Amino acid sequence: MKGCRLNYILRDAAFCFIILICFTACQKIFLEGLRPGKIDKSINYDRGTLQFDEEKIKLRYIIAKNVIKNDNPCDFIIYLHGIGRTELDWVDEKSFGKRYYLLLKQNPQLKELPVVSISFGFVYVIYNEAPEPFKADLEHLFINEIVPYFRKELKCNGKIHLIGHSLGGFNALTLSLKYPDVFSNVLAISPFIMPFSPFNEEEYRNSLRGLGLRDPSMYAYQYWIKEAYKDEKNWNNYNPYCIIDNKVKKPLIFLSSAANDYPGFSEFISCFVDKLEKNNVAFFYDRSEGPHKSVSDSLYLSFLRSIQ
């Protein structure tokens, strides 16, 4: 009897240990994101972290630069990754960093700018009163502490340009539309866009039907937005589709969609394009023939020429 009880205890202890390992691993992935499969070794970069003890936040970053002819670069780029990625996404062998340096090599008249790629974790949106695990005013932190830190680090008092992919594209559009004097050009690659209110159930469902969207993921988007932003007013203050209506200065927008994108992305981006045209906002738009994580060379080059 004692032997059987001991076996049960050992079994339960082993099970709890496995659960603890799984929880720790998942928590690590949530907080840090998934490391790229293969790093492009031709890209030179330095890694670092910024710890904000009061907000209990750690920002991880890389500063990527190959050959900087000017020791005191005037401008630089900030890259914001999508869900599940890390700051190393920029130097992933299949990501936009490799394409950036290849285009520069093919177009020697273009000047290389250093790129700061940042990450707060697996998934985040830059706004005040951010939800768990942050519990922080990420917008104020980003503008008032993070941006000045990298200006000082790079000795840069010039312009800052944004590149964002997927949810990072959403963040990049939000920041550039709210702070056009700080971010003058933004390249949003397959950005997450929501052209109608997820807080109005009837409007949401009818709008989805009107666009011919019946994929279950549409309701996952709705749930996520409601959980993150809590109320419609807060959502409207940070949703690029709503901010674009504000009668204020706008950044120059470069917008990309993909032929083989995730459900809803192409349709929502198309709605955003219509909104940009309606508001007479200056923008460049192109469609990649690839998957969600792709951008056309012509649009990328237009962005790089603009930031010169």
VMD Tcl script that draws the C-alpha trace (Angstrom):
set ca {
  {0.00 0.00 0.00}
  {2.81 2.36 0.91}
  {4.53 1.52 -2.39}
  {1.37 2.40 -4.37}
  {0.97 5.67 -2.49}
  {4.58 6.55 -3.17}
  {4.05 5.82 -6.86}
  {1.02 8.15 -6.92}
  {3.01 10.88 -5.17}
  {5.90 10.52 -7.60}
  {3.50 10.51 -10.57}
  {1.71 13.65 -9.34}
  {5.03 15.35 -8.62}
  {6.29 14.53 -12.13}
  {3.04 15.82 -13.65}
  {3.27 19.08 -11.69}
  {6.91 19.45 -12.73}
  {5.98 19.03 -16.41}
  {3.15 21.57 -16.05}
  {5.58 24.00 -14.37}
  {8.08 23.60 -17.21}
  {5.35 24.15 -19.84}
  {4.03 27.21 -18.00}
  {7.53 28.65 -17.62}
  {8.29 28.03 -21.30}
  {5.00 29.59 -22.46}
  {5.48 32.55 -20.14}
  {9.00 33.03 -21.52}
  {7.67 32.93 -25.09}
  {4.89 35.40 -24.19}
  {7.29 37.83 -22.56}
  {10.12 37.46 -25.07}
  {8.67 36.20 -28.36}
  {10.02 33.53 -30.70}
  {13.64 33.73 -31.76}
  {14.15 33.80 -35.55}
  {15.04 30.51 -37.18}
  {18.22 31.86 -38.72}
  {20.08 35.14 -38.18}
  {21.59 36.93 -41.19}
  {25.27 37.09 -40.21}
  {26.02 39.75 -42.81}
  {24.14 42.38 -40.76}
  {26.15 44.03 -37.99}
  {24.23 44.89 -34.85}
  {24.59 45.54 -31.12}
  {22.10 44.28 -28.54}
  {20.92 46.03 -25.41}
  {18.12 46.41 -22.87}
  {16.37 49.27 -21.15}
  {14.87 48.54 -17.74}
  {11.99 50.67 -16.46}
  {11.69 49.57 -12.85}
  {8.71 51.71 -11.92}
  {6.64 50.27 -14.78}
  {8.21 46.79 -14.34}
  {9.06 46.74 -18.05}
  {12.16 45.65 -19.89}
  {12.65 46.82 -23.46}
  {15.05 44.77 -25.57}
  {16.62 46.30 -28.64}
  {19.23 45.97 -31.33}
  {20.94 48.76 -33.23}
  {21.74 47.52 -36.73}
  {24.22 49.30 -38.97}
  {26.67 48.09 -41.57}
  {28.72 50.92 -43.09}
  {27.86 54.37 -41.77}
  {29.87 56.93 -43.70}
  {28.82 59.72 -41.38}
  {29.84 59.09 -37.76}
  {27.01 61.33 -36.61}
  {23.97 60.19 -38.61}
  {21.21 62.75 -38.73}
  {18.25 60.40 -39.13}
  {17.44 56.84 -38.10}
  {14.72 54.19 -38.43}
  {12.75 52.39 -35.72}
  {11.40 48.94 -36.60}
  {8.36 47.47 -34.81}
  {7.75 43.74 -35.18}
  {4.50 41.78 -35.35}
  {2.96 39.23 -32.98}
  {5.28 36.49 -31.81}
  {8.51 38.08 -33.02}
  {11.38 39.72 -31.16}
  {13.76 42.62 -31.71}
  {15.86 40.11 -33.71}
  {13.16 40.00 -36.37}
  {15.04 42.75 -38.23}
  {18.09 40.51 -38.66}
  {16.12 37.36 -39.47}
  {17.44 35.93 -42.73}
  {13.90 36.10 -44.19}
  {12.86 39.48 -42.77}
  {12.85 43.09 -43.93}
  {16.34 43.92 -42.67}
  {18.05 41.72 -45.23}
  {15.89 43.28 -47.97}
  {16.80 46.75 -46.70}
  {20.55 46.19 -47.06}
  {20.14 44.41 -50.40}
  {18.19 47.37 -51.82}
  {20.84 49.76 -50.53}
  {23.52 47.68 -52.21}
  {21.57 47.69 -55.48}
  {21.01 51.46 -55.22}
  {24.35 52.94 -54.07}
  {23.00 56.49 -54.36}
  {20.88 55.79 -51.26}
  {22.37 56.47 -47.84}
  {22.20 53.83 -45.14}
  {20.49 54.86 -41.92}
  {20.94 52.95 -38.66}
  {17.93 50.89 -37.58}
  {16.73 50.44 -34.01}
  {14.56 47.33 -33.65}
  {12.70 47.16 -30.34}
  {10.57 44.66 -28.45}
  {8.53 44.64 -25.26}
  {7.61 41.00 -25.78}
  {5.48 38.54 -27.75}
  {2.65 41.02 -28.37}
  {2.14 44.65 -27.37}
  {0.39 47.83 -28.45}
  {1.88 51.22 -27.66}
  {-0.74 53.16 -25.77}
  {-1.36 54.49 -22.28}
  {-2.94 52.26 -19.63}
  {-1.67 49.20 -21.48}
  {-3.03 45.88 -20.19}
  {-1.14 43.07 -18.44}
  {1.69 42.22 -18.34}
  {2.70 45.88 -18.75}
  {0.39 48.05 -16.66}
  {2.16 51.11 -17.99}
  {1.68 54.22 -20.10}
  {3.66 52.86 -23.04}
  {2.85 55.83 -25.28}
  {4.33 58.38 -22.87}
  {7.23 56.06 -22.12}
  {7.98 55.63 -25.81}
  {7.84 59.33 -26.70}
  {9.37 60.84 -23.55}
  {12.04 58.30 -22.61}
  {12.71 55.71 -25.31}
  {12.94 58.06 -28.30}
  {15.25 60.53 -26.47}
  {17.45 57.62 -25.33}
  {18.09 56.47 -28.90}
  {18.58 60.02 -30.13}
  {21.37 60.38 -27.57}
  {22.75 56.89 -28.27}
  {22.97 57.57 -32.02}
  {23.84 61.28 -31.67}
  {20.80 62.03 -33.83}
  {18.75 65.20 -33.72}
  {17.19 64.68 -37.14}
  {14.13 62.82 -38.34}
  {12.94 59.43 -37.16}
  {11.21 57.09 -39.61}
  {9.09 54.05 -38.72}
  {8.80 50.63 -40.30}
  {6.21 48.29 -38.83}
  {4.92 44.87 -39.80}
  {1.50 43.42 -38.94}
  {0.62 44.57 -35.39}
  {3.87 46.54 -35.52}
  {2.39 48.28 -38.58}
  {-0.63 49.22 -36.47}
  {1.69 50.65 -33.80}
  {3.77 52.50 -36.40}
  {0.69 54.11 -37.96}
  {-0.71 55.08 -34.56}
  {2.54 56.70 -33.42}
  {3.20 58.53 -36.69}
  {-0.36 59.86 -36.91}
  {-0.29 61.06 -33.31}
  {3.28 62.45 -33.51}
  {3.95 63.52 -37.13}
  {6.56 66.03 -35.97}
  {8.58 63.15 -34.50}
  {7.98 60.50 -37.18}
  {7.91 62.00 -40.65}
  {7.69 58.82 -42.79}
  {6.04 55.49 -41.97}
  {6.17 52.20 -43.87}
  {3.32 49.94 -42.68}
  {3.71 46.42 -44.09}
  {0.49 44.35 -43.98}
  {-0.60 46.37 -40.94}
  {-3.42 45.21 -38.70}
  {-6.26 47.66 -39.42}
  {-9.81 47.61 -38.05}
  {-12.20 49.86 -40.02}
  {-15.24 49.44 -37.75}
  {-16.02 49.28 -34.04}
  {-15.53 45.94 -32.30}
  {-17.51 47.35 -29.37}
  {-20.75 47.43 -31.39}
  {-21.73 43.80 -31.93}
  {-24.36 44.42 -34.61}
  {-22.20 46.86 -36.60}
  {-19.24 44.51 -36.37}
  {-21.14 41.49 -37.69}
  {-22.88 43.44 -40.45}
  {-19.59 45.01 -41.56}
  {-17.93 41.60 -41.74}
  {-20.78 40.26 -43.86}
  {-20.57 43.32 -46.12}
  {-16.90 42.53 -46.80}
  {-17.66 38.84 -47.31}
  {-15.65 37.81 -44.24}
  {-16.85 34.78 -42.29}
  {-13.58 33.47 -40.90}
  {-13.68 32.68 -37.12}
  {-10.49 34.68 -36.63}
  {-12.54 37.85 -37.17}
  {-14.15 37.27 -33.77}
  {-10.76 36.60 -32.19}
  {-9.74 40.08 -33.39}
  {-12.86 41.52 -31.80}
  {-12.27 39.78 -28.48}
  {-8.60 40.84 -28.39}
  {-9.37 44.53 -29.07}
  {-12.11 44.68 -26.46}
  {-9.89 43.05 -23.85}
  {-6.94 45.34 -24.63}
  {-8.68 48.71 -24.96}
  {-11.66 48.21 -22.62}
  {-13.89 50.90 -24.16}
  {-14.68 52.41 -27.56}
  {-13.36 55.89 -26.75}
  {-9.93 54.52 -25.84}
  {-9.90 52.35 -28.97}
  {-10.82 55.28 -31.22}
  {-7.99 57.36 -29.76}
  {-5.43 54.80 -30.95}
  {-7.03 53.25 -34.01}
  {-5.31 54.63 -37.18}
  {-8.59 54.33 -39.07}
  {-10.14 56.87 -36.66}
  {-7.07 59.06 -36.05}
  {-6.81 59.75 -39.78}
  {-9.96 61.91 -39.48}
  {-8.19 64.40 -37.19}
  {-7.52 67.69 -38.99}
  {-3.85 67.83 -38.11}
  {-0.53 67.40 -39.86}
  {0.03 63.90 -41.29}
  {3.19 61.87 -41.90}
  {3.95 60.52 -45.35}
  {2.46 57.02 -45.37}
  {3.75 54.02 -47.31}
  {1.20 51.22 -47.14}
  {1.58 47.60 -48.21}
  {-0.83 44.68 -48.49}
  {-0.16 41.09 -49.59}
  {-1.90 38.89 -52.14}
  {-1.71 35.87 -49.81}
  {-2.36 37.65 -46.52}
  {-4.15 36.47 -43.38}
  {-8.00 36.55 -43.43}
  {-9.35 40.09 -43.37}
  {-6.04 41.95 -43.68}
  {-6.35 42.83 -47.39}
  {-10.00 43.86 -47.04}
  {-9.31 46.05 -44.00}
  {-6.26 47.68 -45.63}
  {-8.41 48.41 -48.70}
  {-10.90 50.22 -46.44}
  {-8.03 52.24 -44.98}
  {-6.81 53.17 -48.48}
  {-10.33 54.48 -49.26}
  {-10.25 56.49 -46.04}
  {-6.85 58.00 -46.90}
  {-8.12 59.06 -50.32}
  {-11.31 60.52 -48.83}
  {-9.25 62.63 -46.41}
  {-6.74 63.70 -49.10}
  {-3.83 62.22 -47.13}
  {-0.55 61.80 -49.04}
  {0.35 58.12 -49.30}
  {1.95 55.46 -51.47}
  {0.32 52.05 -51.76}
  {1.41 48.79 -53.36}
  {0.44 45.15 -53.14}
  {2.97 42.38 -52.69}
  {2.39 39.12 -54.54}
  {3.73 37.18 -51.56}
  {2.48 36.15 -48.09}
  {1.75 38.22 -44.99}
  {5.43 38.84 -44.34}
  {6.37 40.41 -47.67}
  {6.61 43.84 -49.30}
  {7.16 44.91 -52.90}
  {10.59 46.27 -53.82}
  {9.01 49.28 -55.52}
  {7.23 50.40 -52.35}
  {10.27 49.73 -50.17}
  {12.42 51.75 -52.57}
  {9.91 54.62 -52.60}
  {10.13 54.73 -48.81}
  {13.95 54.63 -48.83}
  {14.12 57.42 -51.41}
  {11.71 59.53 -49.39}
  {13.72 59.28 -46.17}
  {16.88 60.48 -47.95}
}
mol new
graphics top color blue
foreach p $ca { graphics top sphere $p radius 0.5 }
foreach p [lrange $ca 0 end-1] q [lrange $ca 1 end] { graphics top cylinder $p $q radius 0.2 }
display resetview
